Amino acid sequence: MAGLAAGVAPAAAAQTTGFRSRRIVVTVRGSGPDVLLLPGLASTPDVWRRTADRLEGRRRLHLVSIRGFGPLAADANADGAISGAVAAEVRRYMREQRLARPAVIGHSMGGQIALRVAADAGAGVDRVMTVDASPFFPALISPRATVGDVEPIAQVAYQALQFLGDQALQTRGRDMGLDLGGAADALFGRLGWQGGDRRVLAQALYEVMTLDLRPRLADIGAPVTVVYGWSADERSPRARADGLFREAFARLPHPADFQRIEGAEHMVMIDQPVRFAAALDRFLS
């Protein structure tokens, strides 16, 4: 999409922090209260371009890149689990840079990482926004789904992506007759956006499909805002989003603020930038 190709910012606009990690790279823009922005699967901070442009004069933005997504070499993410290790590195970054209770915003897989960071950081996080993310993605397809139910599908997806590539993954999904509704964009439809290392993408996809963070929701004391795409058309899978997202986040100790964005699919901030900007302003106010 054209919105992704434009890039997050000219290189001169970014500040270096001196932080070194084999799993993430962080660039900083602007000044003010701290906000961390986490991208989703196969994405880079390019997805936050419009958001960063709007907020730069009001917030200090910490744009996180995950090694192995986009042009970055995989480094330590080439082996083993990714999501938990990346969340730990984000926490280390927060400590070493002495961030004062930042807001944490994550899209898709980045939303799961944001929930991990908030659960582990306690009072160290001021507030959390997830953008079309769920603590357990299969619950957006079927609320009664379990890790065991989705494990065989996740294994096929892992093998198809690692050994055959993006197009094969989409083809295998269709061949298996997977009815993923609105979640199809997140899991099968758009992995080629910014690409990356196949080993990292395959492992990250497997984790997105099988990771169940619902038991960790009880550890999150910070207020949570849940943003997601929605449709008034009853023929669209997005028409069911309200109930599915509310059930997915039901274990939070304090009820989440649910913000549906009409007309958006998975890439909410790109699909409906004006409506997303309004939700973001409410979140940060």
C-alpha positions as CSV (number, residue, x, y, z in Angstrom):
1,M,0.0,0.0,0.0
2,A,1.2,3.5,-0.7
3,G,0.8,4.6,2.9
4,L,3.4,2.0,3.9
5,A,5.9,2.8,1.2
6,A,6.4,6.4,2.3
7,G,8.4,5.5,5.3
8,V,8.1,6.6,8.9
9,A,10.2,9.7,8.7
10,P,13.3,11.1,7.1
11,A,16.5,9.8,8.8
12,A,17.3,13.3,10.0
13,A,14.1,13.4,12.1
14,A,15.1,10.4,14.2
15,Q,17.2,10.5,17.3
16,T,19.6,7.8,18.4
17,T,19.5,6.5,21.9
18,G,22.6,4.4,22.2
19,F,20.4,1.4,23.1
20,R,21.8,-1.8,21.7
21,S,19.7,-5.0,21.2
22,R,19.9,-8.1,19.1
23,R,16.1,-8.2,18.9
24,I,14.8,-4.7,18.5
25,V,15.9,-1.3,17.1
26,V,14.3,1.9,18.6
27,T,14.3,5.3,17.0
28,V,12.9,8.4,18.8
29,R,11.0,11.4,17.4
30,G,9.6,14.5,19.1
31,S,9.4,15.6,22.7
32,G,6.9,15.4,25.5
33,P,5.4,12.5,27.4
34,D,6.7,9.1,26.2
35,V,4.8,6.9,23.8
36,L,6.0,3.5,22.5
37,L,4.7,2.4,19.2
38,L,5.0,-1.4,18.3
39,P,4.3,-2.8,14.8
40,G,2.6,-6.0,13.9
41,L,3.6,-9.1,12.2
42,A,5.8,-8.5,9.1
43,S,5.6,-4.8,9.7
44,T,8.0,-2.0,10.5
45,P,7.4,1.5,12.1
46,D,6.3,2.6,8.6
47,V,2.8,1.6,9.6
48,W,2.8,4.4,12.2
49,R,3.9,7.1,9.7
50,R,0.8,9.2,9.9
51,T,0.5,8.7,13.7
52,A,4.1,9.8,14.2
53,D,3.7,12.8,12.0
54,R,0.6,13.9,14.0
55,L,2.1,13.3,17.5
56,E,5.7,14.4,17.0
57,G,5.1,17.9,18.3
58,R,3.2,16.7,21.4
59,R,4.8,13.4,22.4
60,R,8.3,11.8,22.5
61,L,7.7,8.7,20.2
62,H,9.7,5.5,20.6
63,L,9.3,3.6,17.3
64,V,10.2,0.0,17.8
65,S,11.5,-2.2,14.9
66,I,11.6,-6.0,15.3
67,R,14.7,-7.6,13.9
68,G,13.7,-10.0,11.1
69,F,10.8,-7.9,10.0
70,G,11.2,-5.7,6.9
71,P,14.9,-5.0,6.0
72,L,16.4,-5.7,9.4
73,A,18.5,-8.9,9.7
74,A,17.1,-11.5,12.1
75,D,20.0,-11.6,14.5
76,A,18.8,-13.2,17.8
77,N,15.3,-13.5,16.6
78,A,16.4,-16.2,14.1
79,D,16.1,-18.9,16.8
80,G,13.5,-19.7,19.4
81,A,10.5,-17.8,20.6
82,I,10.1,-14.2,19.6
83,S,7.2,-12.4,21.3
84,G,8.2,-12.8,24.9
85,A,11.9,-12.0,24.2
86,V,10.9,-8.9,22.3
87,A,8.7,-7.8,25.2
88,A,11.5,-8.3,27.6
89,E,13.8,-6.1,25.4
90,V,11.1,-3.4,25.3
91,R,11.0,-3.5,29.1
92,R,14.8,-3.3,29.2
93,Y,14.7,-0.3,26.9
94,M,12.2,1.4,29.2
95,R,14.4,0.9,32.2
96,E,17.7,1.9,30.6
97,Q,16.2,5.0,28.9
98,R,14.4,5.8,32.2
99,L,11.1,6.3,30.5
100,A,8.6,7.8,32.9
101,R,5.5,5.6,32.7
102,P,5.0,5.6,28.9
103,A,1.9,4.9,27.0
104,V,2.3,1.7,25.0
105,I,0.5,1.3,21.7
106,G,0.7,-1.9,19.6
107,H,-0.9,-3.1,16.4
108,S,-1.7,-6.8,15.9
109,M,1.2,-8.9,17.2
110,G,2.5,-5.6,18.6
111,G,-0.7,-5.4,20.6
112,Q,0.1,-8.7,22.2
113,I,3.6,-7.5,23.0
114,A,2.1,-4.3,24.5
115,L,-0.1,-6.5,26.8
116,R,3.0,-8.5,27.9
117,V,4.9,-5.3,28.6
118,A,2.0,-3.9,30.7
119,A,1.5,-7.1,32.6
120,D,5.2,-7.3,33.5
121,A,5.8,-3.6,34.1
122,G,3.0,-3.0,36.6
123,A,2.9,0.7,37.5
124,G,5.7,1.4,35.0
125,V,3.2,1.7,32.2
126,D,0.7,4.6,32.2
127,R,-1.8,3.2,29.7
128,V,-2.1,0.7,26.8
129,M,-3.8,0.7,23.4
130,T,-4.2,-2.4,21.3
131,V,-5.1,-1.9,17.6
132,D,-6.9,-4.9,16.1
133,A,-5.1,-7.2,18.5
134,S,-6.3,-9.9,20.8
135,P,-4.7,-11.7,23.8
136,F,-5.7,-14.8,21.9
137,F,-6.3,-14.3,18.2
138,P,-8.3,-17.5,17.5
139,A,-11.0,-16.2,20.0
140,L,-11.8,-13.5,17.3
141,I,-12.8,-16.4,15.1
142,S,-14.5,-18.6,17.7
143,P,-14.8,-17.5,21.3
144,R,-14.6,-21.2,22.5
145,A,-11.4,-22.0,20.5
146,T,-8.4,-23.4,22.4
147,V,-4.7,-23.6,21.7
148,G,-5.2,-27.3,20.9
149,D,-7.8,-26.5,18.3
150,V,-5.6,-24.1,16.4
151,E,-2.3,-25.9,16.8
152,P,-2.5,-28.1,13.7
153,I,-3.4,-25.0,11.6
154,A,-0.6,-23.1,13.1
155,Q,1.9,-25.9,12.3
156,V,0.8,-25.9,8.6
157,A,1.1,-22.1,8.5
158,Y,4.6,-22.2,10.0
159,Q,5.8,-24.8,7.5
160,A,4.1,-23.1,4.5
161,L,5.6,-19.7,5.3
162,Q,9.1,-20.9,6.2
163,F,9.6,-23.3,3.4
164,L,7.3,-22.1,0.6
165,G,6.8,-18.4,1.2
166,D,3.9,-15.9,1.5
167,Q,1.9,-17.0,-1.5
168,A,2.0,-20.7,-0.5
169,L,0.7,-19.7,2.9
170,Q,-2.3,-18.0,1.4
171,T,-2.9,-20.9,-1.0
172,R,-2.7,-23.5,1.8
173,G,-5.1,-21.5,3.9
174,R,-7.6,-21.5,1.1
175,D,-7.1,-25.2,0.4
176,M,-7.8,-26.1,4.0
177,G,-11.0,-24.2,3.9
178,L,-10.2,-21.9,6.7
179,D,-13.0,-19.5,7.5
180,L,-11.1,-16.8,9.4
181,G,-13.4,-13.9,8.7
182,G,-11.9,-10.5,9.4
183,A,-8.8,-12.2,10.9
184,A,-7.8,-13.5,7.5
185,D,-6.0,-10.2,6.7
186,A,-4.0,-10.5,9.9
187,L,-3.0,-14.1,9.5
188,F,-2.9,-15.0,5.8
189,G,-3.8,-12.1,3.5
190,R,-1.0,-9.5,3.8
191,L,2.2,-11.0,5.0
192,G,4.0,-9.6,1.9
193,W,3.5,-6.0,3.0
194,Q,7.0,-5.5,4.2
195,G,8.2,-9.0,4.4
196,G,11.3,-10.1,6.3
197,D,13.3,-13.2,7.3
198,R,11.1,-16.3,6.6
199,R,12.3,-18.0,9.8
200,V,11.3,-15.0,11.9
201,L,8.0,-14.5,10.1
202,A,7.1,-18.2,10.4
203,Q,7.8,-18.3,14.1
204,A,6.1,-15.0,14.8
205,L,3.0,-16.2,12.9
206,Y,2.9,-19.5,14.8
207,E,3.1,-17.5,18.1
208,V,0.3,-15.1,17.0
209,M,-1.9,-18.0,16.3
210,T,-1.2,-20.1,19.4
211,L,-0.3,-17.6,22.1
212,D,-3.0,-17.2,24.8
213,L,-2.3,-14.2,27.0
214,R,-5.8,-14.1,28.6
215,P,-4.5,-15.4,31.9
216,R,-2.0,-12.5,32.0
217,L,-4.7,-9.8,31.7
218,A,-5.3,-9.9,35.4
219,D,-1.8,-8.6,35.9
220,I,-2.5,-5.4,33.9
221,G,-3.2,-2.5,36.2
222,A,-2.9,0.2,33.6
223,P,-6.1,1.3,31.7
224,V,-6.5,-0.5,28.4
225,T,-8.1,0.9,25.2
226,V,-9.1,-1.7,22.6
227,V,-9.3,-0.3,19.0
228,Y,-10.6,-2.5,16.2
229,G,-12.3,-2.4,12.8
230,W,-16.0,-2.7,12.6
231,S,-18.7,-2.9,10.0
232,A,-22.5,-2.1,10.1
233,D,-23.0,-4.6,7.3
234,E,-24.3,-7.8,8.9
235,R,-22.8,-9.8,6.0
236,S,-19.3,-8.8,7.1
237,P,-17.4,-10.8,9.7
238,R,-16.5,-7.4,11.2
239,A,-20.1,-6.9,12.2
240,R,-19.4,-9.4,15.1
241,A,-16.3,-7.6,16.3
242,D,-17.9,-5.9,19.3
243,G,-18.9,-9.0,21.2
244,L,-15.7,-10.9,20.2
245,F,-13.3,-8.2,21.4
246,R,-15.3,-7.7,24.6
247,E,-15.2,-11.3,25.4
248,A,-11.5,-11.6,24.6
249,F,-10.6,-8.8,27.1
250,A,-13.1,-9.8,29.7
251,R,-10.4,-10.9,32.3
252,L,-8.9,-7.4,32.6
253,P,-9.2,-6.2,36.3
254,H,-10.7,-2.9,35.0
255,P,-13.0,-2.8,32.0
256,A,-11.3,-1.8,28.8
257,D,-12.4,1.2,26.7
258,F,-13.6,-0.3,23.4
259,Q,-13.3,1.9,20.4
260,R,-14.7,0.5,17.1
261,I,-13.6,2.1,13.9
262,E,-16.2,1.8,11.2
263,G,-14.9,0.9,7.8
264,A,-11.5,-0.3,9.0
265,E,-10.1,-3.8,8.5
266,H,-6.9,-5.0,10.1
267,M,-4.8,-2.0,9.4
268,V,-7.0,0.4,11.3
269,M,-4.7,3.4,11.4
270,I,-4.2,3.2,7.6
271,D,-7.7,2.1,6.6
272,Q,-9.4,4.9,8.5
273,P,-6.7,7.5,9.5
274,V,-9.1,10.2,10.5
275,R,-11.3,8.1,12.8
276,F,-8.2,6.4,14.2
277,A,-6.7,9.8,15.0
278,A,-9.8,10.8,16.9
279,A,-9.6,7.5,19.0
280,L,-5.9,8.1,19.6
281,D,-6.5,11.7,20.8
282,R,-9.1,10.4,23.3
283,F,-6.7,7.8,24.5
284,L,-3.9,10.3,25.1
285,S,-6.0,13.0,26.6
